[in-house]
Structure formats: structure tokens, C-alpha cells
Amino acid sequence: MSLPHVLILHGWTGSGPDHWQTWLARTVSEHGGLADMPHFSDPDQPDLATWLRELDTHLEAAPADRERVVLAHSLGCYLWLHHAAREGIKHVDRVLLVAPPAPDYPEPAIKSFFPAPLDLAGLRRAATETRLVLGEGDPYLPVPVGKQLAEALRVEVDVVPGAGHINVDAGYGEWPSVLKWVRSKTVPLSPR
């Protein structure tokens, strides 16, 4: 069985060379999968409409002959929720939303992403399966608020102990568990 096509959506300020998303893109490619990790325009001052147009371009380019998987981190999770609330969108097989900020996060640079739509029908139109991953101790999203988000979206949730924002600062460069999830959706997400 071949690895799926993996579309990796970064968050506010992007994902640098040591981030697990960069590691995952490289590792998927090394193992014969297809990884697409776009660099969205102006990641320090993101514009929702621009990012949605860019996301559409990458979804259109995704091959139809293999499973399509989306992994979004931080603000990329809200990009996906906005995408899912639109009509006439491309469907993917699986989505992993990793460490979104709180729905009321007060950062002015990302205000165009809030409030995010919690469109359950749209979420199901956008993907066959969606899962949420929270990091215990995330300074941008307390676990109870993240669980409320998962409940509102009616999606499965994994809480990774001590993972913080699941980024480089939290020690997430390599994250073998996320590669296992890409290979087999039944694998629960665990610490690095």
C-alpha cells in the first residue's frame, strides 16, 4: 500500500526547518509518499481570503489516485475550518488538526481567521474523517477549551501529555507518531 498524498498546512509565522511538519514532509517523500507543504503568503500577517485561494490551488493539484490526507497545525486548523464551511470544495480522506489556538485568541495579526465557523456538515463534506490533537500545557489552548472545540465539531480528540503547542519550542522536530498516523489512521497520537 502506498503512502497517501499529504498536504501540510502551517500556522501563523510558518513552520521552520526544525518543525515536525518539515520533518514529516521530508520523511513522507523519502518513503515514497507525496508531500505538499505550501508556504502561504505573508505568514506573519496572514490574510484568510489569500490563504483560502492558495489552499484551493494545492487541493486542486492533489492526485486523485491515492488517499489524500491533510495535516494542519495551529492557525492552519482554522484555515481548514473556514475551507470546510464553503460550498463546492475538494474532498479529502483524512484531516488531522493539531494544536489550534483558542477560538478567542486575541492576536491582532490573525483576526481575519476569527470567529471560525463550526460547520459540522461542511466538515464532513470536506473530509471523511477529522481528528483533533491537543498538547497538554499548550499556552495558546487550554485542554478543556480544546475538548469543547472537539465536542462542538464532533471529532475524536487525542491529548498528548506534556506536548505544549506541539512545535519546536515543545521539542517537536521529529514526531514518529504523526508519521504512523499518516500510514494508518487507527494509530492514536502520542508524544514524540
N, C-alpha and C positions, 0 to 999 in steps of 0.2 A: 504494500500500500504506500503510495507516495505521500509526502508531506503536503499539507494544503498550501494555498496561496495565503500569505499572511500580510495584512495591511496594518501598519503600526502608526497610531495617532499620538503624537506628542502633546504635551500640555503647554502652559504658559512658560515662556522663555526657552522652550525646546528641550531636547534630550541630548546631552553632550556625549562625547566618545566613551565615557566610562559608565553610562547609564545602562540598566538592564535591557532597555528597548534596543539600543545599539548593539549590545551583545547578542540579543535574540535575533535581530535581522541578519547579522553575520553568521550565527550558528545555523539558522534555518537554511541559509544559502549554502553553507558548507556541507549540509546533509541532504542536498538535492531538492530542497523546497524553494519556493519563490517568495521572497520578502520584498515588500514595498514600504519604505519608511520615508514618506514625503516630509519636506521641510516647509511648513506652512509660512506664508508671508508674515513678516513683522511679528515674530513670536513674543517680543517684549511688549507690544501694543496690539494685541490681536483684534481683528475685526471679524465678527461672526459671519457676515454675508460673504466676505472674501474667503474665509476658511471653508464655508459650505460649498462654494463654487470649486475650490481646489479639491475638496473631498470627492465631489461628484466626478471630477476628471479621473481620479485614481480608482474609484469604484467602476467606472466605465471601462477602464483598462484591465480590470481583473479578469483572468481567464475563466471561462465557463466550464472547462473540462476537469476541474478539480475543486475540492472543498475550499470555500472562501471563509477565512477567519479574520476578525478584526480585534486588535488589542489596543485599547485606549488608556492613556494614563492622565490623571489629574484633569486639567481643563479639556483634554481630548474626550473625556467621558461626556461632558456637557455638549461638545460638538456633536457627538453621536446622538444624544437625546434630541437635539434640535433637528438633526438629519432625519431621525425616525418619525418625527411629527409631520413631515412633509408628505405630500401625495406623489405618486409616480416615481418612487425611489427604487434603487437597485437593492435586491435582497441578498443577504449573505447567510452562511450556515450558522456560524457561532460568533458571539461577541463577548469579550472579557473587558469589563470596566474596572480599572484599577485605581484606587485611591483618589476619587473625586474630591474636590474641596467641598465644604459645606454649601448647601444651596443658597445661603445668605452671606457667603464670604464677601467681606467688604472691600476688596481690592478694586480701585477705580479703573485700572488698566484692563480688567476683564469684564466690566459691567455689561457689555453688549451680549454676554452669554447668559445673563440672569434677568428674570427668572427662567429657569429651564422648563420646558414642557414635560410633563409626566404623562405621556400619551401611551397608554397600555396597548391599545390596538395598533398604533404606529410602531411600537417597539416590536410587536410580533410580526408586523409587515416587513420590518427592516431585517429581522434575523429569526431563524428557527429557535435559537437558544441564546439567552443572555445571562451572564453571571457577573456578580459584583464581588470585588476583593477589597477588603479594608485592612489597614495596618493598625494594629494596636499602638496607641501613643502618637497617632498622626496629629500634628499640630494644626492641620487645616480641616480635619473632620473627626470629631469625637465618634467613637464606635457606636454609641446609642443613636446618634443622628444618622450615621451610615446605615444602621439596621432599619431605621424608619424609612430611609430612602429605598432600601431593598424591598421593604414591605409595600411601599407605595407603588413601586414598579412591578411587584410580584415576581421577583427574581431570586434565585439562590444566592447566598452570600457566604464567603469564606472570610474569617477574621484571622489574620496572620499575626501570631504573638510577637510583640516587640519590633514590628516592621516599620513603625513610623509612617512616613509618606511613601514608602516603598520606592525610594530613589537613591541616588549615590550617597547623599548625606546619611541615609539609614543603612548603608552597606550593600545596596542592591546594584551591583555591577553585573556579576553572573547570578542568574536565578534559574537553576535547573528545573525547579518545579513548574515554571511557566512554559518551558520547552516541553515537558511531559504533558501539560495540558493541551498544548498545540497538537501534539501527537495523538492524544486520547482524552476526549472531553470528560471522561469519568474520573480522572485524577484530581483529587482536591488540591487546592493551592496551599503550599506550606512554606515555611521560612527557607531562605537561601541555604 
